[in-house]
Amino acid sequence: MSQSTSIIPLGTPTYVLLDPGPTPPLSSAVNEVTQIIQDGKPLPVSINVLNSSKIPFDLPPSLGFQPTSTSTTTSGIGDLASSIPPPAESSRATASNPSPNSRTKGAPIQTATSIPGGNSTSNGTSPARPGSNNISPGAAAGIGIGCAVAGALIAAAILVFFFQRRRRRAPARSDAIPLNGFGSVEKTIASPDSISPAGMIERNLPQPVEDQALGGEMSRLKTAIKNHVQSYYHTNSVKGSVDQVALGLIATGNMPLIASTLGSLLSNPVTRMTAIRFCITWTVASRIDQNCEPSLSFLPPEIASCLLSISSTRDDPSTKPGFMSRWKAFTAALLHDRYGSSTVTASDARNRNISEALQALDAVLSPFADEQRDDRERVQKLEEILKRGARFGFTLFSQPSLLDFDWNRPPSAGRGTLVVSPALTQVADDNGRRLPRPRVLEEQEVARGLESYL
C-alpha cells in the first residue's frame, strides 16, 4: 500500500479513503482499492474521496464512486458510529500513525465516511459548514403558528397598556340635559376646559335614589311607628277626654278625619292603637309634604319657604314640572352638607318645628302611655321617629321625580275603613313629565271594620 494514503476496511461493503494532504497520490490509492475489491467478493461499495474535485483523472466506474462534499451535517453521526464495526488492529495502527513524509506540513488530517444511501459524515480540525436542519414541514408550520400567536399577544398587551393610559388621562363623561324638552339626554365627552358651567353642574348632580330603596325606607318608617305604639301605649279605659287644643295642632291640612272623630277613636280602647298609629303617621307625612306650611314643615326652612312661593306662581303647566325637577336636584345638592347627614344635629334648623310637633303629639298621646314603661324613653323614641321622618322628607325632596302621599281610600274599600298609612307614589318622572297614572312605590295600609266608630 502507498506510503501517502491509507485504506481502512470498515466492513463490507463500505471503505474509507484517508486523505492526509491536499495532493495525495490518489492514483496509487485507487489502484490498491481496486485490487482489494477484485480479490474479494464482488460486492457493491461506495468510496468517498476527500477533495474529489482535485482528482486529475477519472475513477473506475466499477468502484461505484460518487463525489461528495468535504463536510456534511452532524445529524445522524451517532447512528453512523453505532452501525460501523471496529476496524482491524493493523488498519487502526496505520491510520493512527501515518507516515510523516506523506503529510504536508501544517495540513490537518480529515476523515470522511460514505454510507450506502447517500448519508455521509466528515470530521476534522476545520469547522463544519451548517447543512440541512432536518425539520419536518409540520414542525416548521407549528413553529410559524407559535411565533404568530406570540406576536399577536405582545401586540395586544401593548395596545391594552396604551389605551389604559389614554383612559386615565381622558376627562369624565358628562350627561348634559337640555332645559327645553326635559326628555332627551345628550352624552358627550369633552375636556374640562370645554365643559360649560351648566354642564359641570349636571355632571356632578347626585344620582336619584332607586324606587325600591324609597319604598323600603317608607316601609321601615311604618314599622318603627307600629312597634313604638305596641311597646309604649295601652288599651285600658281612661278618664277624661283628649286635649282638643293639642289635637287641633295635629289635625292640620287636609287630614282625612275631622279632629272630633279622631278624638273618639283615641278614647275607645278598641280603636286606640289604630288611632295612635294614624296620629303619628299623619304628623310625619303631612309635615314632609312639599305643600306643608313652612311654620310646620319638617323640610329645611329655606326649602319650605321657597316651595310656598313657587306654589303661588302661575307658570306654564307644561314647563313648570321640568323646572321644578331641576331646581329640586340643584337645591338638594347645594344643601346636602347641611341637611343630608344621617342625623339631625342640635344646630339643625328643622329642630324647632320637630320640637313643636313632639310637644303637641305627646300632649295627645300621654294619657294612653303605659305606666310600666319609662316615659322619658317613650318620648325619646317618639322624637327619633319624627327626626327619621324629617330625614326621609329631605331624601324625597332631593329626587328629580315628583313623589306624593296618597291618603285616598281605595275604590274597593267601603264605609268603615281608615287609611292608617298612605301610599308612596310617583306622579312625575325624573324629567318632570306627568305620568299617565301614579306608580306605587309603597302600598297604603287600611284599617277595616270601623263602621261603628266612624
Salt bridges, closest charged atoms under 4 A:
GLU89 OE2 - ARG92 NH1 3.44
GLU202 OE1 - ARG326 NH1 3.06
ASP211 OD2 - ARG439 NH1 2.91
GLU217 OE1 - ARG220 NH2 3.26
GLU217 OE2 - ARG388 NE 3.21
GLU302 OE2 - ARG338 NH1 3.37
ASP348 OD2 - ARG350 NH2 2.81
GLU356 OE2 - ARG352 NE 3.75
ASP362 OD1 - ARG378 NH2 2.67
ASP375 OD1 - ARG378 NE 2.86
GLU377 OE1 - ARG373 NH2 3.41
GLU383 OE2 - LYS387 NZ 3.54
ASP429 OD2 - ARG433 NE 3.09
GLU442 OE2 - LYS222 NZ 3.20
GLU445 OE1 - ARG277 NH2 2.81
